[in-house]
Amino acid sequence: MEKTIVMSAAIASIVCFVAIIVLLVVRAKRNGTYRGKKLAVKIGTVFLSLFLTVMVVCNFVVYRFSNVINQYFSTIDLDDPDVQEVRNAGLELTEEIEDEGIVLLKNENDTLPLSEKKVNVFGYTSIDINFGGTGSGGAKDTTNISLYQGLKNAGIETNSELETLYEDNYHSKEDVNVMAMTGGDYNNYEPSADIYTDEIIDSAKEFSDTALVVLTRNGGEGSDLPLDTADYEGGAAGQHYLELNQNEKDMLAVVEKNFSNVVIIINSSNAMELGFVDDDAVDAAIWVGGPGSTGCNSIGKVLTGEVNPSGRLADTYAYDATSAPSYNNFGDFVYENTDNKYSLIFSNPAVFDEDHYMYVDYAEGIYIGYRYYETRWVDNETGECDEEAYHAAVQYPFGYGLSYTDFTQEIEDFEDDGENITMKVKVTNTGDTAGKDVVQVYYTAPYYVGGIEKSHVNLINYGKTELLQPGESDTIEISFKYEDMASYDYEEKCSYVLEHGKYEIKLMNNSHDVIDSRSVTVNEDVIYNEDNAGARSSDETTAVNHFDDVSTGNDVKYVSRADWEGTIPTERAQNKEATDEIIEAVESREVDSAGETEDIVVKDHGLTLDDMKGLDYDDPKWDELLEQISVDEMENLISFGGYATQEIDSIDKTQTSDQDGPAGINSLVSGNVKGIQYPSEVVIASTWNQDLAEKYGKVLGNEASVYGVSGLYAPAMNNHRSPFSGRNFEYYSEDGVLAGKTAAAFIRGAGDAGVYCYMKHFALDDQESNRLGLCVWGTEQAMREIYLKPFEISVKEGNVTAVMASDSRLGTTWCGESSELLNNVLRDEWGFDGMVITDYVTDNYKNADNAIQNGCDLMLTTTGQNLSKSADSIDGRQAMRRATHNILYTVANSNAQEISKADFPTWTFLLIGADVIIFAAGLAIILKITAKKK
């Protein structure tokens, strides 16, 4: 309603402007004051014209930015009982997630739990913990519980002299402008070990023989982690960000030399190089990720033993972060023979090359994370692994984690009906401490050299026990379908194929260590296409090739396990020249006509949006409702999609509020709407607890509802393709199954609270460097088995109703205008119903007309997008109606109508009041200077 009022005020200001000028001229001539006060009248006319012009412009600017202004003036009453209730629930849940997400990496001689409650805390970042990350997945952290407070709350006394030492050397972090997407602060402020004088060390040794060493790495939207730190404080040429710098090494050496109990705390959502943890002088280590608002309490509880850690790693930790085959094709690459025709509206140049078109080759194919490391040293003929070579490369496998107690797992029952497999796993706590355990089930598919690429193991499902007391048991049931083990053959069959042979179903401690296994046999190839077995049971239509141009269009040599040495890149990729076909495709902005011949009908049927709640997407009533909506209303709805869906008076739709993000309510516009900061998504994945992820969705959904927020730009579920990705904190894992099931659970929980989730960023948005308009090239097999997998699971198991398209291009086609991605795969194949929104429009390569013609419905911008081309054509109007249907279906099947704030914004009264005062002042001036001479 306020937008209508503001628009009316803008129009009224024009009318007033014209009326005042006309009045001035008429009165001046009629009263003869023009001749007598010619100079005064002229000056007055100029002054009033300028003043009133500013008023008119301001009114239209306010109209254009009314969404932003609403965000800016939005506030949360922290004294409201409902607000207090949801915030307290969020704080408690943050701690619960961190309790289960912390991973115990090492624990020699039962160093943990701590036997004494006095500790020395070393490491500069002990006073500057990274609670999560920056950007849309960040949150306000000024009120978060610090590490020292968390330790104190757990009854641990810390050496205040060391804390003061670090505070005296404090460096404020570089400002991170979220809207400019400048990434995190990658300086390393660890001071020289010279500050640890003999006096300080002697005093510390007297205080306690236990030392905690805190090591932190940051991440943020807008830039990837530095592959070379020469330009950063504490860095050096040839040294990357995920290894220790010299000051950290020197500090650790001092600690190892002087203290008998050394415990490392890894505060990083990116997989660091942790070879130093193997040092004999290091007794224990825990990984804590980004702990969020209250997660530091969990760190204290794990150290004291109040909580038994049950987290498992969501990524593979290699000794050398550059050893992954993706490393040489990750980062900043451009087509040197191109001249970028597009430009940024605003943003960080790191995410957009203004001179050239940008590209990246996913040359590693499916071999990322454990899919590479668990396959690289396996003999293709015997299936045996070269353990020595493997352990020289991998420090901690995917899914790794220790406990303060011992568990046994055994396959209690194994059912196989030829289509479905159900495995019941009995887990028993055989130790003397209560704890939880994770059941991980993988499969090994038959591999035929030179055929479809396959990793040696693949996670297929998992579960987690309840808290088991010593001697207690729990049975976890793991179910999946045969078709879930099919591989995608993008070269020959162009469909999913379950190849003949023996499939090993493995109960594993992690991606490397097998507990027990069973095997099943597929007698002949099962080809999931129309000519053979038909579509998979989970698909609405048969999965076929839709991205041949992405697989073959950039002359990429893909990694194959049939020839590791001949296909793994051995040096960093270089800039290259684009073909004429690539350049033409990137620069083409034309949309083929859909051939629509029947125009839309606008007709009142007396329906409101509330009448649609619970109706199927294809219910005939939707056609009647859509006929009530004018072209102007549709244009306003579609083009102003930034942090809101607009009101539509003709169907009594209220304006709704959508907000970031993955780590809590984070208003990028105002900073006034700030919710609880939850742990980083990788911590949530590291709980390996789908029930807890669902609880998180519901708690955050309840919090959003109280704030008047109906949609969340979350969860983010891109892939940890490289440990150097700037937003790995905001994404779950290197594995699509773990990410997908965690995300689906979160979405179900938020849905139970009536809040819709925009899963993002769809798709292949796995790096920050050059991400705006980046041409991504990769095999359709890798796309489907890895990068699209979490989105697919979220549609099929999470019933998600909103999607955010990524900034990147699939080959040469921006994801927001890829009909193959948004229609053929997302809607037709997976059965998605709902809306697709762009990522934030900071550039001009995102074309609204093209987007809605190809399956994208809403433009994430607060300043509007031009849809006149669509509004002026039959094709365009039909596309606008489809987009409107998709948006309204999502909104109707949520509590958006109920929770949208009905209060009329105060700023609109101020605007109208200012207009009245300005008009009255102008009128008074006119009457004064044009008064008739007596």
WOWO-V564920 format. One record per residue. N is the residue number from 1. RES is the residue in one small letter. OMEGA is omega in whole degrees, 0 to 359 (* if undefined). Layout:
BEGIN
n:N res:RES omega:OMEGA
n:N res:RES omega:OMEGA
END
This chain:
BEGIN
n:1 res:m omega:182
n:2 res:e omega:180
n:3 res:k omega:177
n:4 res:t omega:179
n:5 res:i omega:181
n:6 res:v omega:178
n:7 res:m omega:178
n:8 res:s omega:178
n:9 res:a omega:179
n:10 res:a omega:179
n:11 res:i omega:179
n:12 res:a omega:180
n:13 res:s omega:177
n:14 res:i omega:179
n:15 res:v omega:180
n:16 res:c omega:179
n:17 res:f omega:181
n:18 res:v omega:182
n:19 res:a omega:182
n:20 res:i omega:180
n:21 res:i omega:178
n:22 res:v omega:180
n:23 res:l omega:180
n:24 res:l omega:182
n:25 res:v omega:182
n:26 res:v omega:181
n:27 res:r omega:181
n:28 res:a omega:181
n:29 res:k omega:184
n:30 res:r omega:184
n:31 res:n omega:178
n:32 res:g omega:183
n:33 res:t omega:180
n:34 res:y omega:181
n:35 res:r omega:184
n:36 res:g omega:182
n:37 res:k omega:187
n:38 res:k omega:182
n:39 res:l omega:181
n:40 res:a omega:180
n:41 res:v omega:179
n:42 res:k omega:179
n:43 res:i omega:179
n:44 res:g omega:179
n:45 res:t omega:180
n:46 res:v omega:182
n:47 res:f omega:180
n:48 res:l omega:180
n:49 res:s omega:179
n:50 res:l omega:183
n:51 res:f omega:181
n:52 res:l omega:175
n:53 res:t omega:177
n:54 res:v omega:179
n:55 res:m omega:180
n:56 res:v omega:180
n:57 res:v omega:180
n:58 res:c omega:179
n:59 res:n omega:181
n:60 res:f omega:175
n:61 res:v omega:178
n:62 res:v omega:177
n:63 res:y omega:183
n:64 res:r omega:185
n:65 res:f omega:183
n:66 res:s omega:176
n:67 res:n omega:181
n:68 res:v omega:181
n:69 res:i omega:176
n:70 res:n omega:179
n:71 res:q omega:185
n:72 res:y omega:183
n:73 res:f omega:178
n:74 res:s omega:181
n:75 res:t omega:176
n:76 res:i omega:177
n:77 res:d omega:184
n:78 res:l omega:178
n:79 res:d omega:178
n:80 res:d omega:182
n:81 res:p omega:179
n:82 res:d omega:178
n:83 res:v omega:180
n:84 res:q omega:181
n:85 res:e omega:183
n:86 res:v omega:179
n:87 res:r omega:177
n:88 res:n omega:178
n:89 res:a omega:179
n:90 res:g omega:179
n:91 res:l omega:179
n:92 res:e omega:181
n:93 res:l omega:177
n:94 res:t omega:179
n:95 res:e omega:180
n:96 res:e omega:178
n:97 res:i omega:180
n:98 res:e omega:175
n:99 res:d omega:185
n:100 res:e omega:183
n:101 res:g omega:179
n:102 res:i omega:182
n:103 res:v omega:175
n:104 res:l omega:184
n:105 res:l omega:184
n:106 res:k omega:179
n:107 res:n omega:181
n:108 res:e omega:175
n:109 res:n omega:178
n:110 res:d omega:177
n:111 res:t omega:175
n:112 res:l omega:358
n:113 res:p omega:181
n:114 res:l omega:179
n:115 res:s omega:175
n:116 res:e omega:188
n:117 res:k omega:174
n:118 res:k omega:183
n:119 res:v omega:168
n:120 res:n omega:180
n:121 res:v omega:180
n:122 res:f omega:179
n:123 res:g omega:182
n:124 res:y omega:186
n:125 res:t omega:172
n:126 res:s omega:177
n:127 res:i omega:185
n:128 res:d omega:182
n:129 res:i omega:172
n:130 res:n omega:183
n:131 res:f omega:181
n:132 res:g omega:180
n:133 res:g omega:182
n:134 res:t omega:181
n:135 res:g omega:183
n:136 res:s omega:177
n:137 res:g omega:178
n:138 res:g omega:179
n:139 res:a omega:178
n:140 res:k omega:185
n:141 res:d omega:184
n:142 res:t omega:180
n:143 res:t omega:181
n:144 res:n omega:178
n:145 res:i omega:181
n:146 res:s omega:177
n:147 res:l omega:181
n:148 res:y omega:178
n:149 res:q omega:178
n:150 res:g omega:177
n:151 res:l omega:179
n:152 res:k omega:180
n:153 res:n omega:178
n:154 res:a omega:178
n:155 res:g omega:181
n:156 res:i omega:178
n:157 res:e omega:182
n:158 res:t omega:180
n:159 res:n omega:184
n:160 res:s omega:180
n:161 res:e omega:178
n:162 res:l omega:179
n:163 res:e omega:178
n:164 res:t omega:179
n:165 res:l omega:180
n:166 res:y omega:179
n:167 res:e omega:178
n:168 res:d omega:179
n:169 res:n omega:187
n:170 res:y omega:173
n:171 res:h omega:175
n:172 res:s omega:180
n:173 res:k omega:175
n:174 res:e omega:177
n:175 res:d omega:179
n:176 res:v omega:179
n:177 res:n omega:187
n:178 res:v omega:183
n:179 res:m omega:175
n:180 res:a omega:174
n:181 res:m omega:185
n:182 res:t omega:176
n:183 res:g omega:182
n:184 res:g omega:175
n:185 res:d omega:185
n:186 res:y omega:171
n:187 res:n omega:178
n:188 res:n omega:188
n:189 res:y omega:177
n:190 res:e omega:183
n:191 res:p omega:176
n:192 res:s omega:180
n:193 res:a omega:178
n:194 res:d omega:181
n:195 res:i omega:180
n:196 res:y omega:181
n:197 res:t omega:178
n:198 res:d omega:181
n:199 res:e omega:181
n:200 res:i omega:181
n:201 res:i omega:179
n:202 res:d omega:179
n:203 res:s omega:180
n:204 res:a omega:180
n:205 res:k omega:177
n:206 res:e omega:180
n:207 res:f omega:182
n:208 res:s omega:175
n:209 res:d omega:179
n:210 res:t omega:179
n:211 res:a omega:169
n:212 res:l omega:178
n:213 res:v omega:183
n:214 res:v omega:179
n:215 res:l omega:190
n:216 res:t omega:169
n:217 res:r omega:182
n:218 res:n omega:173
n:219 res:g omega:181
n:220 res:g omega:178
n:221 res:e omega:174
n:222 res:g omega:175
n:223 res:s omega:176
n:224 res:d omega:180
n:225 res:l omega:185
n:226 res:p omega:173
n:227 res:l omega:174
n:228 res:d omega:188
n:229 res:t omega:184
n:230 res:a omega:184
n:231 res:d omega:183
n:232 res:y omega:177
n:233 res:e omega:181
n:234 res:g omega:182
n:235 res:g omega:180
n:236 res:a omega:178
n:237 res:a omega:180
n:238 res:g omega:181
n:239 res:q omega:180
n:240 res:h omega:190
n:241 res:y omega:186
n:242 res:l omega:173
n:243 res:e omega:179
n:244 res:l omega:173
n:245 res:n omega:188
n:246 res:q omega:180
n:247 res:n omega:178
n:248 res:e omega:178
n:249 res:k omega:181
n:250 res:d omega:178
n:251 res:m omega:180
n:252 res:l omega:178
n:253 res:a omega:177
n:254 res:v omega:181
n:255 res:v omega:182
n:256 res:e omega:182
n:257 res:k omega:192
n:258 res:n omega:185
n:259 res:f omega:185
n:260 res:s omega:178
n:261 res:n omega:182
n:262 res:v omega:181
n:263 res:v omega:180
n:264 res:i omega:174
n:265 res:i omega:181
n:266 res:i omega:181
n:267 res:n omega:183
n:268 res:s omega:175
n:269 res:s omega:176
n:270 res:n omega:182
n:271 res:a omega:179
n:272 res:m omega:168
n:273 res:e omega:188
n:274 res:l omega:181
n:275 res:g omega:180
n:276 res:f omega:178
n:277 res:v omega:178
n:278 res:d omega:180
n:279 res:d omega:179
n:280 res:d omega:182
n:281 res:a omega:175
n:282 res:v omega:187
n:283 res:d omega:183
n:284 res:a omega:178
n:285 res:a omega:174
n:286 res:i omega:174
n:287 res:w omega:185
n:288 res:v omega:180
n:289 res:g omega:175
n:290 res:g omega:193
n:291 res:p omega:179
n:292 res:g omega:192
n:293 res:s omega:184
n:294 res:t omega:185
n:295 res:g omega:178
n:296 res:c omega:171
n:297 res:n omega:180
n:298 res:s omega:178
n:299 res:i omega:178
n:300 res:g omega:182
n:301 res:k omega:177
n:302 res:v omega:181
n:303 res:l omega:181
n:304 res:t omega:181
n:305 res:g omega:176
n:306 res:e omega:175
n:307 res:v omega:175
n:308 res:n omega:184
n:309 res:p omega:180
n:310 res:s omega:179
n:311 res:g omega:176
n:312 res:r omega:184
n:313 res:l omega:177
n:314 res:a omega:180
n:315 res:d omega:172
n:316 res:t omega:177
n:317 res:y omega:179
n:318 res:a omega:176
n:319 res:y omega:181
n:320 res:d omega:183
n:321 res:a omega:180
n:322 res:t omega:183
n:323 res:s omega:179
n:324 res:a omega:181
n:325 res:p omega:178
n:326 res:s omega:188
n:327 res:y omega:185
n:328 res:n omega:177
n:329 res:n omega:178
n:330 res:f omega:176
n:331 res:g omega:193
n:332 res:d omega:178
n:333 res:f omega:182
n:334 res:v omega:171
n:335 res:y omega:189
n:336 res:e omega:184
n:337 res:n omega:182
n:338 res:t omega:176
n:339 res:d omega:186
n:340 res:n omega:182
n:341 res:k omega:184
n:342 res:y omega:183
n:343 res:s omega:177
n:344 res:l omega:168
n:345 res:i omega:169
n:346 res:f omega:174
n:347 res:s omega:178
n:348 res:n omega:180
n:349 res:p omega:180
n:350 res:a omega:182
n:351 res:v omega:183
n:352 res:f omega:175
n:353 res:d omega:185
n:354 res:e omega:183
n:355 res:d omega:187
n:356 res:h omega:168
n:357 res:y omega:190
n:358 res:m omega:181
n:359 res:y omega:169
n:360 res:v omega:179
n:361 res:d omega:172
n:362 res:y omega:189
n:363 res:a omega:181
n:364 res:e omega:180
n:365 res:g omega:182
n:366 res:i omega:191
n:367 res:y omega:173
n:368 res:i omega:177
n:369 res:g omega:183
n:370 res:y omega:179
n:371 res:r omega:172
n:372 res:y omega:189
n:373 res:y omega:179
n:374 res:e omega:182
n:375 res:t omega:190
n:376 res:r omega:186
n:377 res:w omega:176
n:378 res:v omega:177
n:379 res:d omega:184
n:380 res:n omega:182
n:381 res:e omega:186
n:382 res:t omega:184
n:383 res:g omega:180
n:384 res:e omega:181
n:385 res:c omega:172
n:386 res:d omega:188
n:387 res:e omega:181
n:388 res:e omega:179
n:389 res:a omega:180
n:390 res:y omega:184
n:391 res:h omega:173
n:392 res:a omega:182
n:393 res:a omega:188
n:394 res:v omega:177
n:395 res:q omega:180
n:396 res:y omega:180
n:397 res:p omega:170
n:398 res:f omega:180
n:399 res:g omega:183
n:400 res:y omega:174
n:401 res:g omega:180
n:402 res:l omega:181
n:403 res:s omega:174
n:404 res:y omega:179
n:405 res:t omega:179
n:406 res:d omega:178
n:407 res:f omega:166
n:408 res:t omega:175
n:409 res:q omega:178
n:410 res:e omega:177
n:411 res:i omega:184
n:412 res:e omega:180
n:413 res:d omega:180
n:414 res:f omega:182
n:415 res:e omega:182
n:416 res:d omega:180
n:417 res:d omega:180
n:418 res:g omega:177
n:419 res:e omega:183
n:420 res:n omega:176
n:421 res:i omega:176
n:422 res:t omega:179
n:423 res:m omega:175
n:424 res:k omega:185
n:425 res:v omega:178
n:426 res:k omega:180
n:427 res:v omega:182
n:428 res:t omega:175
n:429 res:n omega:182
n:430 res:t omega:180
n:431 res:g omega:184
n:432 res:d omega:181
n:433 res:t omega:177
n:434 res:a omega:180
n:435 res:g omega:177
n:436 res:k omega:178
n:437 res:d omega:181
n:438 res:v omega:176
n:439 res:v omega:182
n:440 res:q omega:180
n:441 res:v omega:180
n:442 res:y omega:172
n:443 res:y omega:172
n:444 res:t omega:182
n:445 res:a omega:176
n:446 res:p omega:179
n:447 res:y omega:178
n:448 res:y omega:187
n:449 res:v omega:181
n:450 res:g omega:180
n:451 res:g omega:180
n:452 res:i omega:178
n:453 res:e omega:179
n:454 res:k omega:172
n:455 res:s omega:186
n:456 res:h omega:176
n:457 res:v omega:179
n:458 res:n omega:174
n:459 res:l omega:180
n:460 res:i omega:176
n:461 res:n omega:183
n:462 res:y omega:177
n:463 res:g omega:181
n:464 res:k omega:181
n:465 res:t omega:166
n:466 res:e omega:176
n:467 res:l omega:182
n:468 res:l omega:173
n:469 res:q omega:178
n:470 res:p omega:180
n:471 res:g omega:181
n:472 res:e omega:178
n:473 res:s omega:175
n:474 res:d omega:178
n:475 res:t omega:180
n:476 res:i omega:180
n:477 res:e omega:180
n:478 res:i omega:181
n:479 res:s omega:175
n:480 res:f omega:182
n:481 res:k omega:173
n:482 res:y omega:184
n:483 res:e omega:178
n:484 res:d omega:179
n:485 res:m omega:180
n:486 res:a omega:175
n:487 res:s omega:179
n:488 res:y omega:179
n:489 res:d omega:184
n:490 res:y omega:186
n:491 res:e omega:185
n:492 res:e omega:184
n:493 res:k omega:178
n:494 res:c omega:180
n:495 res:s omega:174
n:496 res:y omega:181
n:497 res:v omega:171
n:498 res:l omega:187
n:499 res:e omega:180
n:500 res:h omega:177
n:501 res:g omega:183
n:502 res:k omega:176
n:503 res:y omega:178
n:504 res:e omega:177
n:505 res:i omega:193
n:506 res:k omega:168
n:507 res:l omega:189
n:508 res:m omega:173
n:509 res:n omega:180
n:510 res:n omega:185
n:511 res:s omega:183
n:512 res:h omega:190
n:513 res:d omega:183
n:514 res:v omega:174
n:515 res:i omega:181
n:516 res:d omega:181
n:517 res:s omega:171
n:518 res:r omega:179
n:519 res:s omega:174
n:520 res:v omega:183
n:521 res:t omega:172
n:522 res:v omega:189
n:523 res:n omega:179
n:524 res:e omega:181
n:525 res:d omega:172
n:526 res:v omega:184
n:527 res:i omega:185
n:528 res:y omega:173
n:529 res:n omega:187
n:530 res:e omega:182
n:531 res:d omega:184
n:532 res:n omega:187
n:533 res:a omega:184
n:534 res:g omega:182
n:535 res:a omega:170
n:536 res:r omega:184
n:537 res:s omega:181
n:538 res:s omega:182
n:539 res:d omega:175
n:540 res:e omega:176
n:541 res:t omega:182
n:542 res:t omega:175
n:543 res:a omega:178
n:544 res:v omega:180
n:545 res:n omega:173
n:546 res:h omega:188
n:547 res:f omega:178
n:548 res:d omega:181
n:549 res:d omega:179
n:550 res:v omega:182
n:551 res:s omega:191
n:552 res:t omega:194
n:553 res:g omega:185
n:554 res:n omega:177
n:555 res:d omega:182
n:556 res:v omega:174
n:557 res:k omega:187
n:558 res:y omega:179
n:559 res:v omega:177
n:560 res:s omega:177
n:561 res:r omega:176
n:562 res:a omega:182
n:563 res:d omega:181
n:564 res:w omega:187
n:565 res:e omega:184
n:566 res:g omega:186
n:567 res:t omega:179
n:568 res:i omega:178
n:569 res:p omega:182
n:570 res:t omega:178
n:571 res:e omega:182
n:572 res:r omega:176
n:573 res:a omega:181
n:574 res:q omega:171
n:575 res:n omega:181
n:576 res:k omega:177
n:577 res:e omega:178
n:578 res:a omega:174
n:579 res:t omega:177
n:580 res:d omega:181
n:581 res:e omega:179
n:582 res:i omega:181
n:583 res:i omega:180
n:584 res:e omega:182
n:585 res:a omega:179
n:586 res:v omega:185
n:587 res:e omega:180
n:588 res:s omega:180
n:589 res:r omega:183
n:590 res:e omega:177
n:591 res:v omega:177
n:592 res:d omega:178
n:593 res:s omega:178
n:594 res:a omega:177
n:595 res:g omega:179
n:596 res:e omega:180
n:597 res:t omega:183
n:598 res:e omega:182
n:599 res:d omega:178
n:600 res:i omega:177
n:601 res:v omega:175
n:602 res:v omega:188
n:603 res:k omega:181
n:604 res:d omega:176
n:605 res:h omega:177
n:606 res:g omega:181
n:607 res:l omega:172
n:608 res:t omega:180
n:609 res:l omega:179
n:610 res:d omega:179
n:611 res:d omega:185
n:612 res:m omega:185
n:613 res:k omega:177
n:614 res:g omega:179
n:615 res:l omega:176
n:616 res:d omega:180
n:617 res:y omega:184
n:618 res:d omega:179
n:619 res:d omega:182
n:620 res:p omega:180
n:621 res:k omega:179
n:622 res:w omega:179
n:623 res:d omega:180
n:624 res:e omega:179
n:625 res:l omega:183
n:626 res:l omega:179
n:627 res:e omega:180
n:628 res:q omega:190
n:629 res:i omega:182
n:630 res:s omega:177
n:631 res:v omega:179
n:632 res:d omega:179
n:633 res:e omega:178
n:634 res:m omega:181
n:635 res:e omega:179
n:636 res:n omega:180
n:637 res:l omega:187
n:638 res:i omega:190
n:639 res:s omega:178
n:640 res:f omega:185
n:641 res:g omega:182
n:642 res:g omega:176
n:643 res:y omega:180
n:644 res:a omega:159
n:645 res:t omega:191
n:646 res:q omega:176
n:647 res:e omega:174
n:648 res:i omega:186
n:649 res:d omega:186
n:650 res:s omega:179
n:651 res:i omega:179
n:652 res:d omega:174
n:653 res:k omega:177
n:654 res:t omega:172
n:655 res:q omega:180
n:656 res:t omega:182
n:657 res:s omega:174
n:658 res:d omega:185
n:659 res:q omega:163
n:660 res:d omega:3
n:661 res:g omega:188
n:662 res:p omega:182
n:663 res:a omega:180
n:664 res:g omega:181
n:665 res:i omega:186
n:666 res:n omega:180
n:667 res:s omega:178
n:668 res:l omega:188
n:669 res:v omega:190
n:670 res:s omega:189
n:671 res:g omega:179
n:672 res:n omega:179
n:673 res:v omega:181
n:674 res:k omega:180
n:675 res:g omega:177
n:676 res:i omega:173
n:677 res:q omega:179
n:678 res:y omega:179
n:679 res:p omega:178
n:680 res:s omega:186
n:681 res:e omega:180
n:682 res:v omega:175
n:683 res:v omega:178
n:684 res:i omega:177
n:685 res:a omega:183
n:686 res:s omega:172
n:687 res:t omega:185
n:688 res:w omega:185
n:689 res:n omega:182
n:690 res:q omega:178
n:691 res:d omega:179
n:692 res:l omega:176
n:693 res:a omega:178
n:694 res:e omega:177
n:695 res:k omega:177
n:696 res:y omega:179
n:697 res:g omega:182
n:698 res:k omega:180
n:699 res:v omega:178
n:700 res:l omega:176
n:701 res:g omega:177
n:702 res:n omega:178
n:703 res:e omega:179
n:704 res:a omega:182
n:705 res:s omega:180
n:706 res:v omega:178
n:707 res:y omega:183
n:708 res:g omega:180
n:709 res:v omega:183
n:710 res:s omega:180
n:711 res:g omega:180
n:712 res:l omega:171
n:713 res:y omega:185
n:714 res:a omega:358
n:715 res:p omega:172
n:716 res:a omega:188
n:717 res:m omega:172
n:718 res:n omega:194
n:719 res:n omega:172
n:720 res:h omega:181
n:721 res:r omega:178
n:722 res:s omega:175
n:723 res:p omega:182
n:724 res:f omega:180
n:725 res:s omega:184
n:726 res:g omega:184
n:727 res:r omega:177
n:728 res:n omega:176
n:729 res:f omega:185
n:730 res:e omega:180
n:731 res:y omega:190
n:732 res:y omega:198
n:733 res:s omega:169
n:734 res:e omega:186
n:735 res:d omega:183
n:736 res:g omega:180
n:737 res:v omega:178
n:738 res:l omega:179
n:739 res:a omega:184
n:740 res:g omega:182
n:741 res:k omega:175
n:742 res:t omega:180
n:743 res:a omega:181
n:744 res:a omega:178
n:745 res:a omega:178
n:746 res:f omega:182
n:747 res:i omega:177
n:748 res:r omega:180
n:749 res:g omega:178
n:750 res:a omega:178
n:751 res:g omega:177
n:752 res:d omega:177
n:753 res:a omega:177
n:754 res:g omega:184
n:755 res:v omega:177
n:756 res:y omega:183
n:757 res:c omega:171
n:758 res:y omega:176
n:759 res:m omega:187
n:760 res:k omega:355
n:761 res:h omega:190
n:762 res:f omega:8
n:763 res:a omega:179
n:764 res:l omega:178
n:765 res:d omega:194
n:766 res:d omega:173
n:767 res:q omega:179
n:768 res:e omega:181
n:769 res:s omega:175
n:770 res:n omega:191
n:771 res:r omega:182
n:772 res:l omega:180
n:773 res:g omega:181
n:774 res:l omega:175
n:775 res:c omega:181
n:776 res:v omega:181
n:777 res:w omega:179
n:778 res:g omega:181
n:779 res:t omega:177
n:780 res:e omega:175
n:781 res:q omega:179
n:782 res:a omega:178
n:783 res:m omega:187
n:784 res:r omega:186
n:785 res:e omega:184
n:786 res:i omega:193
n:787 res:y omega:177
n:788 res:l omega:188
n:789 res:k omega:180
n:790 res:p omega:177
n:791 res:f omega:178
n:792 res:e omega:180
n:793 res:i omega:181
n:794 res:s omega:176
n:795 res:v omega:188
n:796 res:k omega:182
n:797 res:e omega:182
n:798 res:g omega:182
n:799 res:n omega:180
n:800 res:v omega:181
n:801 res:t omega:178
n:802 res:a omega:184
n:803 res:v omega:171
n:804 res:m omega:177
n:805 res:a omega:185
n:806 res:s omega:177
n:807 res:d omega:189
n:808 res:s omega:176
n:809 res:r omega:168
n:810 res:l omega:191
n:811 res:g omega:181
n:812 res:t omega:186
n:813 res:t omega:176
n:814 res:w omega:183
n:815 res:c omega:181
n:816 res:g omega:175
n:817 res:e omega:176
n:818 res:s omega:178
n:819 res:s omega:178
n:820 res:e omega:181
n:821 res:l omega:190
n:822 res:l omega:180
n:823 res:n omega:186
n:824 res:n omega:183
n:825 res:v omega:187
n:826 res:l omega:186
n:827 res:r omega:187
n:828 res:d omega:185
n:829 res:e omega:184
n:830 res:w omega:178
n:831 res:g omega:180
n:832 res:f omega:170
n:833 res:d omega:180
n:834 res:g omega:187
n:835 res:m omega:174
n:836 res:v omega:179
n:837 res:i omega:173
n:838 res:t omega:162
n:839 res:d omega:188
n:840 res:y omega:183
n:841 res:v omega:178
n:842 res:t omega:191
n:843 res:d omega:182
n:844 res:n omega:174
n:845 res:y omega:177
n:846 res:k omega:186
n:847 res:n omega:185
n:848 res:a omega:180
n:849 res:d omega:178
n:850 res:n omega:184
n:851 res:a omega:185
n:852 res:i omega:176
n:853 res:q omega:188
n:854 res:n omega:172
n:855 res:g omega:175
n:856 res:c omega:194
n:857 res:d omega:192
n:858 res:l omega:181
n:859 res:m omega:182
n:860 res:l omega:177
n:861 res:t omega:178
n:862 res:t omega:182
n:863 res:t omega:176
n:864 res:g omega:177
n:865 res:q omega:183
n:866 res:n omega:178
n:867 res:l omega:185
n:868 res:s omega:179
n:869 res:k omega:178
n:870 res:s omega:182
n:871 res:a omega:184
n:872 res:d omega:181
n:873 res:s omega:178
n:874 res:i omega:177
n:875 res:d omega:183
n:876 res:g omega:181
n:877 res:r omega:176
n:878 res:q omega:178
n:879 res:a omega:178
n:880 res:m omega:179
n:881 res:r omega:177
n:882 res:r omega:180
n:883 res:a omega:178
n:884 res:t omega:177
n:885 res:h omega:183
n:886 res:n omega:180
n:887 res:i omega:185
n:888 res:l omega:177
n:889 res:y omega:179
n:890 res:t omega:184
n:891 res:v omega:182
n:892 res:a omega:182
n:893 res:n omega:175
n:894 res:s omega:177
n:895 res:n omega:184
n:896 res:a omega:182
n:897 res:q omega:182
n:898 res:e omega:188
n:899 res:i omega:179
n:900 res:s omega:184
n:901 res:k omega:183
n:902 res:a omega:182
n:903 res:d omega:179
n:904 res:f omega:185
n:905 res:p omega:182
n:906 res:t omega:184
n:907 res:w omega:179
n:908 res:t omega:175
n:909 res:f omega:179
n:910 res:l omega:179
n:911 res:l omega:181
n:912 res:i omega:178
n:913 res:g omega:179
n:914 res:a omega:178
n:915 res:d omega:181
n:916 res:v omega:181
n:917 res:i omega:180
n:918 res:i omega:179
n:919 res:f omega:180
n:920 res:a omega:179
n:921 res:a omega:178
n:922 res:g omega:179
n:923 res:l omega:180
n:924 res:a omega:179
n:925 res:i omega:179
n:926 res:i omega:180
n:927 res:l omega:182
n:928 res:k omega:187
n:929 res:i omega:179
n:930 res:t omega:180
n:931 res:a omega:182
n:932 res:k omega:181
n:933 res:k omega:179
n:934 res:k omega:*
END
